[in-house]
Structures are given as structure tokens and as C-alpha cells.
Amino acid sequence: MKTLIKNATIINEGLKFKGSVLIDDEKIKKIFPQIVPSDFDLSDTEIVDASGLYLIPGVIDDQVHFREPGLTHKGDITTESRAAIAGGITTFMEMPNTNPQAVTQELLEEKYKRAAEVSASNYSFYMGATNDNLDEVLKTDPKKVCGIKVFMGSSTGNMLVDDEITLSEIFKNAPTLVATHCEDEKTILKNIEIAKGRYGENVPMSRHAHIRSDEACYISSSKAVELASKFNTRLHILHLSSAKEMSLFNAGKVTDKKITAEVCVHHLWFDEMDYISLGTKIKWNPSIKSKKDKEALWEALLADKIDVIATDHAPHTKEEKNNTYFKAPSGGPLVQHSLVAMLEMSRKGFISIEKVIQKMCHAPADLFRIEKRGYIREGYFADLVLIDPIKSWIVSPENILYKCGWSPFEGVEFSNKVVASYINGMPAFTNDKINDTVKGKRISIS
């Protein structure tokens, strides 16, 4: 069976135009920039009338934590991938700080096998680095694995890599892209002692931006850039959060860079004033910082210093988050709401919708060299998303699909809605219902 999505407003490669897309099996067979010719054979073709809807490539999220194995009370590949496709994310790249951690090739492949059984969306998994698994890291197949994750700052899972020799060897010999979490541990520990000296154990959430400070981020990010420059490494620095770090990056096309940058939705949406109302719900590492930092991130994003928008989706239970500063874990769920949040920012004039698609769909595909995804092109996999640009809805527990059951966007009204997601040509999500017979695939890297 073929599918024709007709009369859509297609947003792709910087253009916005009325057109139709023919899907044949897994791939995009034909793109009609105007009306489908009357003599075109549409026998055995399902027709989807997308009048009034946007048609975009599926979002590629290069940083998620789906918590499987070992932390599945928070989330798992099944639940979080379902939430992802409901949010227009058709491909995810998942992090290694699970239990056990994905720090051997055997453990990494077990995650791929599990995803093949249950994932609603396409997938890849990072190989995790530690201070003492260099041999395993260097075995990583660059054609099958999206990258190597290096925690240059401690976070959930305690995978801090701080051995100077190990870091140098990873950057020197990595067979694939190196993605880093950058926060300087010594600076953070010093700031914690200062905070404890003032507040004891009752440190207010508003101090999070000062404990995990811009200086902590800059020291670590600049070190990563220095190592990458020295060894000519493909470096991707994740979840940038401070104005100070923006001096480390150059504007330009993502395909022309060896050192690239990511910003997450929460660092573009929230600032430290939101700790007053949301508290630990927006406790992330790196921290959400000042309005000035947020504005600098926006400026760098629009100037193409920052290449990718992602989520760092990291669910925890309500009980875990409803805690004091030191006991509440960092991270929160975002995959179901990241695209609609960015489209809302577009509606408010912060960014063009074409730029949103560039940063969430095209750029991740180019940066990670993903084969035949991230664009609406003939011959590419039909990972496609339909959006109703005028369908308002409010985020509530009743429509949240995360296993943890909450969102920092609860109560927010969005003026656009994902109405359908296609995975490899198949309708995986339509009209608020998930087709559990559709499963994603392991992405290939060129």
C-alpha cells in the first residue's frame, strides 16, 4: 500500500510551500511541489488530506535518557519512545548512564537488541566512556553507533571521566564523534561548600545556577574544545547553558565544522526566575541560568554558532523530584513537548519555523551523518510529521505519555499540535492514538 499526503504546507530545507508527498513502502517516492497531476496513477494508494496542516521531516533528538535497563521505574524505551513520536520525534539517540552502564560493546548491543523489540521510533545509542574502559571505547563501530559519550562533569550515573591521560586518548583516537557533558567538578564542589556554609542542607533551588555556574561550564567546555582542536576530534558539546561559553564556537554550516554545539529546549524556554514557581521540576545539569544567559543562547542559535536543538529528556518520578535541593535528582521529561514548544517560540517571533526545522531535523542528520533521514527528499526514509498550526491544547496529566506522569510544561497552552507521525512510511501516531504495531529501526551512519 502506498500513501499520498496531499495538500500539505511542506516546510523543508528553508522553504515553505504547498505540496504533496507520495510514500511507497518505507521511502519517499515522489514530492509534488504543486498539484498532483490528474493522470498520475494513484491506484492502491491511501490518500491523506493534509489541507491546513504543516508537513515536516521527523525530529531527530540527539540526547535522551530513556532509563532502560535498570532505572525503568522512571521511564523505559517503550514508554518514552511512544511519547517521542507523539511529540514528532522520529529518531532518538540515547545515553549510556543506565544500570548497568553501556560501557562495553556487549552491554551496548543489548540496548540495541531491546530497542529492536520495543521502540516506537528509530534509534541509536551512545557508547559510554569511563576512566578505565578505553579499549572498549575504541572498538566502537562508527557505522553503527552515533557517538561516544564523555561526562566531563558528574551527573546522574556517576560516569565522570577526569583522568587526563584517558581524556587525551579518547580525543586522540576516537573512531567516531565525541559528545560531551561539560561542567568542571572542582568548581562545582567549591560552590557547594560555599552554599552549605550559608544555608546548611536547606539550599534553595535558586542557588542551582550559582552552584553549577557559568564558570564551571566554561572551564570544562573550553578544555573539551582545546583537546578537540589539538587532536582534530569531531566534538559535539551538549546542552550549552551560558553566555560565557558562546565565545568558544564559530558561526557556519554544521557540515563545515569539526566542533559543534547543542542547546536544549529548557535552556531556551526557562530562566532562573522560573525556579520560584517550578523549583526542582526544572533542576537540570547543567543548570538553567539567568535571563542574560538565555538571551545569549538564542543569539548564538540564530547566528548558527549553536547547531542543534535537543531535549536531554531525563525523567524522574514525582516522588524523586519532590525533594530538597541536594536530594532531588537533576533532569526532566521533554520529548513529547519539545517540538510544540519550539513552534510556540516561532509563533511568538523568536525564531522562524524554517529555522526550527533546520535545528531539530536537518542539522542533527548532517552532524551525525545519518543516512537518508532528516529531510523530505525523494529516496529518503518517510519519517514525517503532520502539525496542526492552529489547534490549541493545554498540557495536563491526562494527556502526558511519559511514564513518570508529569511535565514542567503542565498548564501551558500550546497553539499547535502534532496530529500524525510516520516512521519509515508507517503511521505510528495519528489522532492521539499510537499504533503499537509500528516499530522503529536502528539508524545507519555514513
QUISULHU-V958380 format. One line per field, one symbol per residue. ss: DSSP state (H for helix, E for strand, C for the rest). phi: phi as a letter, one per 40 degrees, with the letter a starting at -180 (. if undefined). burial: + if it has 24 or more other ideal C-beta (glycine too) atoms within 12 Angstrom, else -. Layout:
ss->???
phi->???
burial->???
This chain:
ss->CEEEEEEEEEEECCEEEEEEEEEECCEEEEEECCCCCCCCCCCCEEEEECCCEEEEECEEEEEEECCCCCCCCCCCHHHHHHHHHHCCEEEEEECCCCCCCCCCHHHHHHHHHHHHHHCCCEEEECEECCCCCHHHHCCCCCCCCCCEEEECCCCCCCCECCCHHHHHHHHHHCCCCEEEECCCHHHHHHHHHHHHHHHCCCCCHHHHHHHCCHHHHHHHHHHHHHHHHHHCCCEEECCCCCCHHHHHCCCCCHHHCCEEEEEEHHHHHCCHHHHHHHHHHHCCCCCCCCHHHHHHHHHHHHCCCCCEEECCEECCCHHHHCCCCCCCCCCECCCCCHHHHHHHHHHCCCCCHHHHHHHHHHHHHHHCCECCCCCCCCCCECCEEEEECCCCEECCHHHCCCCCCCCCCCCCEECCEEEEEEECCEEEEECCEECCCCCCCECCEC
phi->.bbbcbgcccbafgbbacabbcbbgcbccabbcbccdccccbcfbcbbcbdgbcbbcccbccabbcgbcgbccciacccccccccccgcbabbbcccbbcccbbcccccccccccccbccbcaabcccbbcbbddcdccdcccbbcibcbccacadhfbdbbccccdcccccbdcadbbbcbacccccccccccccccbgccccdccdccccccccccdcccccccccccbfccbbccfcbbccccccbbciccccbcbbbbbbdccccbaccccccbfccbcbbcccbccccdcccccccccgcccbbbbfdacbcdccccacdccccchacaccbcccccccccccgcaccccdcdcbbcccccccfccfagbcbcgcdccbbbbccbbcabcadcbcbcccgbaccdgccccbacbabbbfgbccaafgbbccccbcbccbbc
burial->-++++++++++++--+-+++++++-+++++++---+-----------+-+--+++++++++++++++++++--+++++++++++++++++++++++++--+++++-++-+++-++--+++++++++++++--++-++--+---++++++++++++++-++++---++-+++--+-++++++++++-++--++--+-------+++++++++++++++++++++++-++----++++++++++++++-++----+--++++++++++++++++-++--+++++++++++++--++-+++-+++-+++++++++++++++-++---+--+++++++++++++++++++---++-+++++++++++++++++++++++++--++++++++++---+-+---++++++++++++-+-+-+++++++++++++++---+---++++++-+-
